Amino acid sequence: EIVAQIGHSKYVPINYRNFRFVDGDEFQKYIDDSKLIITHGGVGTLISAMKKNKKIISFPRLAKYNEHLDDHQLELTTILKNDG
């Protein structure tokens, strides 16, 4: 099963379950129930998934695409990758 948090996205998936936002407890339950987390480079999601030994694919948001003010998500994911 695929489940996605789509936030403010204009795209709404039709082939899998999705939601805009959930509270922290429900979000943690989704992480608990997941085998694989595909996420941006947000520290909260990454750390939560890592603490639960989940496999992670991360696509950090980048400043050059006006997705973020700076590239701190790229810096964080690079550090985590290099640390194994």
Residue frames as qw, qx, qy, qz and C-alpha x, y, z in Angstrom:
[[0.000, 0.890, 0.456, 0.000, 0.00, 0.00, 0.00],
 [0.392, 0.224, -0.009, 0.892, 1.21, 3.49, -0.83],
 [0.209, -0.867, -0.432, 0.134, 0.17, 6.43, 1.34],
 [0.459, 0.302, 0.022, 0.835, 1.30, 10.01, 0.76],
 [0.146, -0.764, -0.322, 0.540, 1.19, 13.28, 2.62],
 [0.486, 0.530, 0.394, 0.573, 0.70, 15.82, -0.15],
 [0.274, -0.397, -0.198, 0.854, 0.60, 19.04, 1.85],
 [0.258, 0.679, 0.133, -0.674, -0.25, 22.09, -0.24],
 [0.249, -0.114, 0.762, 0.587, 0.48, 20.35, -3.56],
 [0.534, 0.320, -0.097, -0.776, -1.86, 21.12, -6.44],
 [0.509, 0.177, -0.792, -0.286, -1.42, 17.54, -7.64],
 [0.679, -0.222, 0.478, -0.511, -3.80, 15.07, -6.01],
 [0.026, 0.234, -0.951, -0.202, -2.91, 11.41, -6.62],
 [0.761, 0.015, -0.088, -0.642, -5.66, 9.10, -7.81],
 [0.789, 0.176, -0.585, -0.072, -3.84, 5.75, -7.60],
 [0.543, -0.084, -0.686, 0.478, -2.99, 5.72, -3.90],
 [0.397, -0.800, -0.443, 0.081, -4.31, 6.95, -0.60],
 [0.393, 0.299, -0.146, 0.857, -3.24, 10.46, 0.38],
 [0.300, -0.833, -0.429, 0.178, -3.89, 13.24, 2.85],
 [0.208, 0.875, -0.084, 0.428, -2.84, 16.87, 3.14],
 [0.073, 0.519, -0.618, 0.586, -1.66, 16.90, 6.77],
 [0.747, -0.437, -0.496, -0.072, -2.09, 14.84, 9.94],
 [0.432, -0.842, 0.246, -0.211, -1.15, 15.45, 13.56],
 [0.065, 0.664, -0.737, 0.108, 2.16, 14.21, 14.96],
 [0.585, -0.174, 0.746, -0.268, 0.80, 11.04, 16.55],
 [0.828, 0.438, 0.283, -0.207, -0.90, 9.90, 13.34],
 [0.462, 0.778, -0.422, -0.049, 2.21, 10.77, 11.32],
 [0.205, -0.531, 0.807, -0.158, 4.31, 8.61, 13.67],
 [0.760, 0.101, 0.592, -0.249, 1.86, 5.74, 13.17],
 [0.742, 0.653, -0.066, -0.137, 2.36, 5.99, 9.40],
 [0.193, 0.715, -0.666, 0.087, 6.11, 5.80, 9.96],
 [0.526, -0.287, 0.755, -0.268, 5.66, 2.81, 12.29],
 [0.801, 0.306, 0.461, -0.228, 3.60, 0.99, 9.65],
 [0.551, 0.774, -0.242, -0.200, 5.97, 1.75, 6.76],
 [0.914, -0.049, 0.200, 0.350, 8.68, -0.38, 5.23],
 [0.516, 0.183, 0.215, 0.809, 10.08, 2.52, 3.19],
 [0.029, -0.847, -0.279, 0.452, 9.87, 6.29, 3.69],
 [0.468, 0.398, 0.303, 0.729, 10.26, 8.59, 0.68],
 [0.253, -0.860, -0.332, 0.293, 10.67, 12.13, 1.97],
 [0.267, 0.883, -0.155, 0.354, 12.20, 15.55, 1.60],
 [0.589, 0.230, -0.535, 0.560, 15.21, 16.27, 3.80],
 [0.417, -0.707, 0.041, -0.570, 13.27, 17.50, 6.83],
 [0.110, 0.410, -0.792, 0.440, 15.07, 16.70, 10.05],
 [0.599, -0.143, 0.479, -0.626, 11.92, 15.60, 11.91],
 [0.914, 0.238, -0.058, -0.323, 10.88, 13.01, 9.37],
 [0.603, 0.503, -0.602, 0.148, 14.43, 11.76, 8.82],
 [0.065, -0.395, 0.753, -0.522, 15.20, 11.35, 12.52],
 [0.739, -0.051, 0.362, -0.566, 11.83, 9.70, 13.24],
 [0.900, 0.326, -0.213, -0.195, 12.37, 7.20, 10.43],
 [0.440, 0.521, -0.673, 0.287, 15.99, 6.53, 11.41],
 [0.346, -0.362, 0.653, -0.568, 15.07, 5.90, 15.06],
 [0.826, 0.083, 0.375, -0.413, 12.68, 3.23, 13.85],
 [0.424, -0.285, 0.780, 0.361, 15.25, 1.68, 11.47],
 [0.651, 0.625, 0.375, -0.210, 13.19, 2.44, 8.38],
 [0.556, 0.137, 0.451, 0.685, 14.65, 2.48, 4.89],
 [0.084, 0.824, 0.191, -0.526, 14.69, 6.05, 3.59],
 [0.493, 0.381, 0.386, 0.681, 14.87, 7.69, 0.18],
 [0.146, -0.756, -0.260, 0.583, 15.34, 11.41, 0.58],
 [0.409, 0.571, 0.349, 0.620, 14.87, 14.19, -1.97],
 [0.291, -0.485, -0.292, 0.771, 16.04, 17.37, -0.21],
 [0.252, 0.912, 0.322, 0.011, 14.33, 20.60, -1.17],
 [0.624, 0.009, 0.134, 0.770, 16.76, 22.93, -2.92],
 [0.053, -0.689, -0.128, 0.712, 17.20, 26.69, -2.96],
 [0.093, -0.224, 0.573, 0.783, 17.94, 26.78, -6.69],
 [0.118, -0.385, -0.807, -0.433, 14.35, 25.65, -7.36],
 [0.275, -0.365, 0.116, -0.882, 12.93, 28.12, -4.79],
 [0.698, -0.331, -0.619, -0.144, 11.82, 25.17, -2.67],
 [0.656, -0.611, -0.282, 0.343, 13.67, 26.51, 0.37],
 [0.047, -0.991, 0.111, 0.057, 15.70, 29.51, 1.47],
 [0.034, -0.710, 0.701, 0.065, 18.96, 27.56, 1.59],
 [0.741, 0.221, -0.609, -0.180, 20.28, 24.04, 1.08],
 [0.343, -0.471, 0.679, -0.446, 20.27, 22.88, 4.71],
 [0.912, 0.030, 0.262, -0.315, 18.25, 19.77, 3.78],
 [0.799, 0.510, -0.304, 0.098, 20.90, 18.78, 1.26],
 [0.098, 0.636, -0.638, 0.423, 23.63, 19.40, 3.84],
 [0.638, -0.308, 0.536, -0.460, 21.81, 17.26, 6.42],
 [0.957, 0.193, 0.109, -0.186, 21.11, 14.36, 4.06],
 [0.602, 0.621, -0.459, 0.203, 24.72, 14.42, 2.86],
 [0.166, -0.554, 0.676, -0.457, 26.01, 14.19, 6.44],
 [0.797, -0.117, 0.438, -0.400, 23.61, 11.34, 7.25],
 [0.895, 0.421, -0.132, -0.074, 24.57, 9.48, 4.07],
 [0.414, 0.644, -0.567, 0.304, 28.28, 9.87, 4.75],
 [0.338, -0.441, 0.671, -0.491, 27.80, 8.62, 8.33],
 [0.202, 0.019, -0.970, -0.136, 26.06, 5.49, 7.01]]
